[in-house]
Amino acid sequence: MSNEPNPQRSGAPLPPTPALDHLIERVRARLARLVLLHGLGTTAVVASVWLAFAFLADWTLHLPAPVRVFHLLVLVALPAFVAVRWLLRPLRARPDRAGTAVLIERAYPGHAELLVSAVELRAATSPSGDRRHIESVLTDADRIAARLDASPVLDARAPRRRALLGLAAIAAVVSILVWNGSAARTFVARMAGGATPWPQRTHLGIEIPMTSAGAPTSPTAPAGLDDEIVVRVARGADVPVLVRAEGETPEEVVLHFEGGHRSVLGSSGGPVFRTLLRSVQEDIVFYATGGDDQDDAPRARLVVLQPPDVTRIAVSIQPPAYSGLPARLESDPDVEVLAGSELVVHVLTSPVDVIGKARLLPEDRVVDLTAAPFPVAAGEPVVQGLAFALRA
């Protein structure tokens, strides 16, 4: 009787396959890493693109609160859906040990499914068949697995590209937000439900410059500093209007006049937009809009001045002493007086708050008119006028 163990004894343990087990685990770990790279990269791309879109849309269009809430919901739901679709599900769907062995066999053909057979034999509780053949399969498979590398089994180029694309998308969005720090803080506050207004990028100011004859009688204050700029102009004057843009220069500027009339000013290549209001006949109020400056400040008011006129004349006459004549008051502009008489010529003007000069002919001498009460009949109210005195 022989003392050698029976090779067909079913209770004896099968020979271990450490090399094959290690190779399969490396492939499975590498597959998990590639799934993570692809899934996280895809999630990063989708989240970054939507975040950039929401930021730029709100920044440029100043979206209302309901639209911002919708954007926030999409920002949460869309990356979550992508993570489930391209990360969690692929991780759960990873092949088992036998499926991993199939992947290895495909990468290294010519082994007649030896690795797959070895994995299935190891997984079986009581493998059937010739014991020696089973042990030979396991031993050969482990020997072959020791010579194989896990890297060629899976193509890592696509997952790596997706991960790099995700990193690039994140870097781009972070750069945009950091570069526009104040706008980013406003965006976060608005997305969180706040009503923080966006920083205005364009500020428009109106200027009405002084010119020579027929020009506005008063200049504007510095652009954009006053809520209303009041300028007095002569009736019939051509009034130049300058709209100066500070910050971001818009493509065009629109002047809005009372009554609904509008005038579009095109850019001449710089931050200044120009127009000319010809032959102004009545008071005008207008303001400018352009870019994201859409309010009605500052407003410009053109006050048309009426040309002054002389409405009444009165001449106070003090005859010379040699004549013995009493003093008198004449309202007719054509007056005859004795030589040496002291005259005070009074004029009443419209409007009353004007200044003036008198030109004396034929000597062509100019004298200033000074403020003086206009002589009126008894019982009439005293009015202020202008006057000058001379000796005839």
C-alpha positions in Angstrom: 0.0 0.0 0.0 1.3 3.5 -1.0 1.5 6.4 1.6 1.3 9.2 -1.1 -1.7 11.5 -1.0 -4.5 10.9 -3.4 -4.5 13.7 -6.0 -8.2 13.2 -6.5 -9.0 14.0 -2.9 -11.6 16.7 -3.0 -11.0 18.0 0.4 -7.5 19.2 -0.3 -7.2 22.9 -0.8 -6.4 24.2 -4.3 -3.1 25.8 -4.8 -3.1 29.6 -4.3 -2.8 32.1 -7.2 -1.3 35.2 -5.5 0.0 36.7 -8.8 -3.4 36.3 -10.5 -5.3 37.7 -7.6 -2.9 40.7 -7.4 -3.3 41.3 -11.1 -7.1 41.3 -11.0 -7.2 43.6 -8.0 -4.8 46.0 -9.7 -7.0 46.0 -12.8 -10.1 46.6 -10.8 -8.5 49.4 -8.8 -7.3 51.0 -12.0 -10.8 50.7 -13.5 -12.2 52.4 -10.5 -9.7 55.2 -10.8 -10.4 55.7 -14.5 -14.2 55.8 -13.7 -13.5 58.4 -11.1 -11.4 60.5 -13.4 -14.1 60.3 -16.2 -17.0 60.9 -13.9 -15.5 63.7 -11.8 -14.1 65.4 -14.9 -17.5 65.3 -16.6 -19.2 66.6 -13.5 -16.7 69.4 -13.2 -17.2 70.4 -16.8 -21.0 70.5 -16.6 -21.0 72.3 -13.2 -18.4 74.9 -14.4 -20.1 75.6 -17.7 -23.5 76.1 -16.0 -22.0 78.2 -13.2 -20.2 80.4 -15.8 -23.5 80.7 -17.8 -25.5 81.7 -14.7 -22.9 84.2 -13.7 -22.6 85.9 -17.1 -26.3 85.8 -17.7 -27.1 87.5 -14.4 -24.2 89.9 -14.8 -25.2 91.1 -18.2 -29.0 90.8 -18.0 -29.6 91.5 -14.3 -32.0 88.5 -14.0 -35.1 88.6 -11.8 -35.2 86.5 -8.6 -37.3 83.6 -10.1 -34.9 83.1 -12.9 -32.0 83.1 -10.4 -33.7 80.5 -8.3 -34.2 78.3 -11.4 -30.5 78.7 -12.2 -29.5 77.7 -8.7 -31.7 74.6 -8.8 -30.2 73.6 -12.1 -26.7 74.2 -10.7 -27.5 71.7 -7.9 -29.5 69.1 -9.9 -27.5 68.9 -13.2 -24.1 68.0 -11.6 -25.9 65.5 -9.3 -27.5 63.8 -12.3 -24.2 63.7 -14.2 -22.4 62.3 -11.1 -25.0 59.5 -10.8 -25.0 58.8 -14.5 -21.3 58.8 -15.2 -19.8 58.1 -11.8 -21.9 56.1 -9.4 -23.5 53.8 -12.0 -20.2 52.9 -13.7 -18.6 52.2 -10.3 -21.5 49.8 -9.4 -21.3 48.2 -12.8 -17.7 47.3 -12.6 -17.1 43.7 -13.7 -16.4 41.0 -11.1 -13.2 38.9 -10.9 -14.3 36.8 -13.9 -15.2 39.8 -16.0 -11.9 41.4 -15.1 -10.1 38.3 -16.2 -11.9 38.5 -19.5 -10.6 42.1 -19.9 -7.1 40.9 -19.2 -7.5 38.0 -21.7 -8.6 40.6 -24.4 -5.6 42.7 -23.7 -3.3 39.7 -23.8 -4.8 37.2 -26.3 -3.4 33.8 -26.9 -3.9 32.2 -23.5 -7.0 30.2 -24.4 -9.0 31.7 -21.5 -6.6 30.3 -19.0 -7.0 33.2 -16.6 -10.8 33.1 -16.8 -10.8 29.4 -16.1 -8.5 29.9 -13.1 -10.7 32.6 -11.6 -13.9 30.5 -12.1 -12.2 27.4 -10.6 -11.1 29.4 -7.6 -14.6 30.8 -7.1 -16.2 27.3 -7.3 -16.9 25.6 -4.0 -16.2 22.1 -5.3 -14.7 22.3 -8.8 -15.4 19.2 -10.8 -12.9 17.5 -13.0 -9.5 16.1 -12.8 -7.6 17.4 -9.8 -4.3 17.4 -11.5 -5.7 19.3 -14.4 -7.3 21.9 -12.2 -4.1 22.4 -10.2 -2.2 22.7 -13.5 -4.6 25.4 -14.8 -4.2 27.4 -11.6 -0.5 27.1 -11.5 -0.1 28.0 -15.2 -2.5 31.0 -14.8 -0.6 32.3 -11.8 2.7 32.0 -13.6 1.3 33.9 -16.6 -0.3 36.6 -14.4 3.0 37.2 -12.8 4.4 38.3 -16.2 1.5 40.6 -17.1 1.1 44.3 -16.5 -2.2 45.9 -15.6 -1.6 49.1 -17.5 -2.4 47.9 -21.1 -5.6 46.3 -20.0 -7.5 49.6 -19.8 -7.1 52.7 -22.1 -6.6 55.7 -19.8 -6.4 58.4 -22.4 -10.1 59.3 -22.6 -10.6 59.5 -18.8 -7.5 61.5 -18.4 -8.5 63.9 -21.1 -11.9 64.3 -19.4 -10.3 64.9 -16.0 -7.9 67.5 -17.6 -10.9 69.2 -19.3 -12.7 69.3 -15.9 -9.7 70.9 -14.2 -9.4 73.4 -17.1 -13.1 74.3 -16.7 -12.8 74.8 -13.0 -9.6 76.9 -13.5 -11.4 79.0 -16.1 -14.4 79.7 -13.9 -12.3 80.4 -10.8 -10.2 82.8 -12.9 -13.3 84.6 -14.1 -14.7 84.9 -10.5 -11.3 86.0 -9.0 -10.7 88.5 -11.8 -14.1 90.0 -11.2 -14.1 89.8 -7.4 -16.8 92.4 -6.6 -19.0 91.0 -9.3 -18.5 87.4 -7.9 -19.4 88.5 -4.4 -22.6 90.1 -5.8 -23.4 87.0 -7.8 -23.1 84.7 -4.8 -25.3 87.1 -2.7 -27.9 87.2 -5.4 -27.8 83.4 -6.0 -28.3 83.0 -2.2 -31.6 84.9 -2.5 -30.4 88.5 -1.9 -31.3 91.5 -3.9 -27.9 93.0 -4.0 -27.6 95.2 -7.2 -24.9 94.6 -9.6 -22.0 97.2 -9.7 -22.7 99.5 -12.6 -20.1 99.3 -15.3 -21.1 102.3 -17.4 -21.7 105.8 -16.0 -23.0 108.5 -18.3 -22.6 112.3 -17.7 -24.1 115.1 -19.7 -22.1 118.2 -20.7 -23.2 121.3 -22.5 -20.1 123.3 -23.3 -19.8 127.0 -23.5 -19.3 128.4 -26.9 -19.3 131.9 -28.4 -22.3 133.9 -29.7 -25.7 132.2 -29.5 -24.3 129.6 -27.0 -25.6 128.4 -23.7 -25.3 131.1 -21.1 -24.1 128.8 -18.3 -21.9 125.6 -18.4 -22.8 122.3 -16.8 -21.3 120.9 -13.7 -18.8 118.0 -14.0 -20.3 115.1 -15.8 -22.6 112.9 -13.7 -22.4 114.8 -10.5 -25.8 116.5 -10.5 -29.3 115.0 -10.6 -30.4 117.9 -12.8 -28.2 120.2 -14.8 -29.9 123.6 -15.6 -28.5 125.6 -18.5 -29.9 128.9 -19.7 -29.8 129.4 -23.4 -30.8 132.1 -25.8 -33.9 131.5 -27.9 -32.9 130.2 -31.4 -29.4 129.1 -30.3 -27.8 125.9 -31.4 -26.9 123.9 -28.3 -24.1 121.3 -28.4 -24.6 118.3 -26.1 -21.9 115.9 -25.0 -22.5 112.6 -23.3 -19.4 111.3 -21.7 -19.1 107.6 -20.7 -17.0 106.5 -17.8 -16.1 102.9 -17.3 -17.3 100.6 -20.1 -18.1 102.5 -23.3 -21.5 101.5 -24.8 -22.0 101.0 -28.5 -24.6 103.8 -28.6 -26.3 106.3 -26.3 -29.9 107.3 -26.4 -31.2 110.8 -25.5 -34.7 110.7 -24.0 -36.7 113.9 -24.2 -39.9 114.8 -22.4 -42.8 113.9 -24.6 -41.3 110.6 -25.7 -39.0 111.7 -28.4 -35.6 109.9 -28.6 -32.4 110.5 -30.4 -29.7 107.8 -30.9 -26.1 109.0 -30.7 -23.4 106.7 -32.3 -19.9 106.4 -31.0 -17.1 108.3 -32.7 -14.6 105.8 -31.5 -14.1 107.1 -28.0 -16.1 107.6 -24.7 -17.7 110.9 -25.9 -21.0 111.0 -27.8 -22.0 114.3 -29.5 -25.0 115.9 -31.0 -26.3 119.4 -31.7 -29.8 120.7 -30.8 -30.5 123.2 -33.4 -32.5 126.4 -33.0 -33.9 125.8 -29.5 -37.2 127.6 -29.2 -38.6 126.3 -25.9 -37.5 124.7 -22.6 -36.2 121.1 -23.0 -35.6 118.4 -20.5 -33.7 115.2 -21.4 -31.5 112.5 -20.0 -29.2 109.8 -21.5 -29.1 106.0 -21.3 -26.5 103.6 -22.6 -24.9 100.3 -21.6 -26.1 99.3 -18.2 -26.7 103.0 -17.2 -30.5 103.0 -17.7 -31.7 105.5 -15.1 -32.8 109.0 -15.8 -29.9 110.7 -13.9 -28.4 113.1 -14.6 -31.1 115.2 -16.3 -30.4 118.2 -18.3 -32.8 121.2 -18.4 -32.4 123.8 -21.1 -34.2 127.1 -20.0 -34.8 129.3 -23.0 -34.3 132.9 -22.3 -36.7 135.5 -23.7 -34.8 138.4 -25.4 -35.1 141.5 -23.1 -37.1 144.5 -24.4 -37.9 148.0 -23.2 -41.6 148.3 -22.5 -41.9 151.9 -21.1 -39.8 155.0 -21.1 -40.2 158.1 -18.8 -38.0 161.2 -18.8 -37.7 163.3 -15.6 -36.7 166.9 -16.6 -35.3 169.6 -14.3 -35.1 172.8 -16.4 -32.2 175.2 -15.7 -32.8 177.9 -13.1 -32.6 180.7 -15.5 -35.8 179.4 -17.2 -37.9 179.5 -14.0 -39.8 176.5 -15.4 -41.0 173.7 -13.0 -39.8 170.1 -13.2 -41.9 167.8 -15.2 -42.1 164.1 -16.2 -42.6 163.1 -19.9 -43.6 159.6 -21.1 -43.1 160.4 -24.8 -39.6 159.3 -26.0 -39.4 162.4 -28.2 -38.8 165.2 -25.7 -37.6 168.8 -26.2 -35.8 170.4 -23.4 -33.8 173.6 -22.7 -30.1 173.4 -22.9 -28.6 172.8 -19.5 -31.6 170.8 -18.2 -30.9 167.8 -15.9 -32.4 164.7 -17.3 -33.0 161.3 -15.8 -34.2 158.7 -18.4 -36.1 155.8 -16.9 -36.8 152.6 -18.7 -39.0 149.6 -17.7 -37.8 146.3 -19.2 -39.2 142.8 -19.8 -38.0 140.8 -18.0 -37.3 143.2 -15.1 -34.2 141.4 -13.8 -31.8 142.5 -16.7 -28.9 144.8 -17.1 -28.3 147.2 -19.9 -26.4 150.2 -21.4 -27.5 153.4 -23.2 -25.7 154.7 -26.2 -25.7 158.5 -26.6 -25.6 159.9 -30.1 -24.0 161.5 -32.0 -21.0 161.4 -29.7 -21.4 157.6 -29.5 -20.9 157.5 -25.8 -22.1 154.5 -23.8 -23.3 154.8 -20.2 -24.5 152.1 -17.8 -28.1 151.7 -16.8 -28.5 151.5 -13.0 -31.4 150.2 -11.0 -33.9 152.8 -10.0 -37.6 153.0 -9.2 -39.7 153.7 -12.3 -41.8 156.8 -11.8 -45.5 156.0 -11.7 -48.6 158.0 -11.2 -50.1 158.4 -7.7 -51.7 155.2 -6.4 -49.8 152.9 -8.8 -47.5 150.2 -7.3 -43.8 151.0 -7.4 -41.8 148.9 -9.9 -38.1 148.6 -10.3 -36.5 149.8 -13.5 -33.3 151.1 -15.0 -32.2 154.7 -15.4 -29.3 157.0 -16.4 -28.8 160.7 -15.9 -27.3 163.4 -18.2 -27.1 167.1 -18.7 -28.7 168.3 -22.0 
